[in-house]
């Protein structure tokens, strides 16, 4: 650390107006950071490569795919529907409870029109939760937009609601 003196301005007495000034020399810190950067740049590709192994063959059956998630869609008018069957809030709950009785672990996706109020979408999500489903997610459109004739590649972009989806 370098120590020097600096004169305080605005005073007539030059002998008494000196104060110590301290400066931090950052050159060694920059040198160390550059060395660390180079080390990590060289080491990073080595970390991603694994040990090559020959996997054994098996006669076991493939693991079954999980069930296709059920979508609850909310149109512009705020009316919920499941598989093109339109419901009211009163008729939706019994239908959801019947579905939950069949499979409580079914993944439920809630998809709302962008013009529907947020409160309406949260109300329908609450109804899905009340029916007994624990895996409820929202569907959002990716920034690139949907592909013609269907959802965007990798869609549905589902976000867990209240940490319920696992």
N, C-alpha and C positions, 0 to 999 in steps of 0.2 A: 504494500500500500504506500503510495507516495504522499508525502506531507509537504505542504508548501504554505505560503502565506498570501493573503489577498488583502488589499487595502479597502477599507470601507469608505464609500464615497460620501460627500456632503459634509465632512468635518474638516476643520482647519488644522487640527493637530495631527501631523503625519506619523509621529513616533508612537502614539498610543492607539491608533486605529488599525492595527493588524490583527487578523483572526486566522487560525489554522484552517486550511482547506484540505479535505481528504478526497482522493479519487481512487476508484477501483480499477485495477488493470484487468480487463476482460480478455486479453489476448490468450493467456493460458487456458481459460475456460473454452474459448472458441476452438483452440487446437484440440482439446480433449473431445469436444463434441464432434468435430470432423472425423477424428479417428474412430469414435464409436459408430458414427454413421457409416463409415466405410466397412467396419467389421460387420454391422448388421446387414448391409447390402450384400456382402459376400456370403454370410451365413444363412440368410433367409431362404435362398433356393435349396440349400442343402437340407433344411428342416422339412420341406414339403415332400421330398422324395422318401418313400418308404423302402423297406427291405423287400426285395423281390422274392415271392414264394410261389410255389405250385400248389394250388388249392386242390383238395381231394374231391373226387366225384362221389355223388350220393344218389341213392334210389328213392329218397324221401320225396313226398309230394310237395308241390309248391304251396306256399302259404296263401290262403284265400284272401282275395282283395276285400277290403272293408266295404261296407255298404255305401251306396251312393247317398250323399246328404240330401235332405229334404229342404226345399226352398219355400219360404213364406214370402210372397211378393206383396208389396204395398204400392198400389197404382197412384196416379196423380190426384185422384179424389180421396185418397186415404183408405180405400177399401182393401183389406187383406185377402189374399187368395193362396191356395195350395194347388198346384198342378192345374191351373186354369179354372178352378172351382172357387167362385167368389163367396166370401163369408162376411158376416158382421162380427163385431167384437163378441156378441153374445153367442153366436153359433160357432165361432172359431174355437173357443175354449173346450167345448165338449169333443170336437173333432181332434184337437191336439191331445186331450186326455186319453182318447181311444188309441191314438198313435203311440203315446207314451206307455200305455199298458202293454202294447206289443213289444216295444223295444225302447227302454229308457235311455240307453246309451247311443241312440241315433243322433247323428250330427244334424243340427238345425241351422240353416243359413237364412238370415233375414235380409231381404233385398228391397230397398225403398227407392222410389222415384226421387230425383234430385229436387223436385219442386214440393215434395211433401215436408211438412214441418218436422223438425227433429223430435219434438215431443210425441208425435204420432208414432214414429218409428220406435221410440223407446217404450211406448205403451204396448205395442205389439210384441216387442222383445220381452216385456214383463209378463205378458199373457203366455208366451212360450215357456218362460221359466216357471210360471204358476202351474202349467200343465204337467210339470215334472221332468222336463228336459234339462240336463246339466251342461250339455255342449252346444252353446248358442254362439253364433258368430255373425258379423255383419259382412255383406259383400260390397266392395267398392270397385269402381272402374279404375283400371290402371291409367296413368297419365297419357299413354299412347292412344287410348281409345279402343273400343271393341273392334274386333275383326269383322268383316262383313259376314252376316249370317250367323253370328254366334259370339260368345265371350272372347275376350282377348286371350292370347296364348298365355298359359299359366293361370288363367282365371279359374275359379273365382278367387280374387284377392280378398281373403277373409281375415278379419281382425277379431281376436277374441273379445268378447264383451264381459266386462267385470271379472276377467280372469277365469271364467267358467269353462272355456274350451281347453281341453288338455290333449 
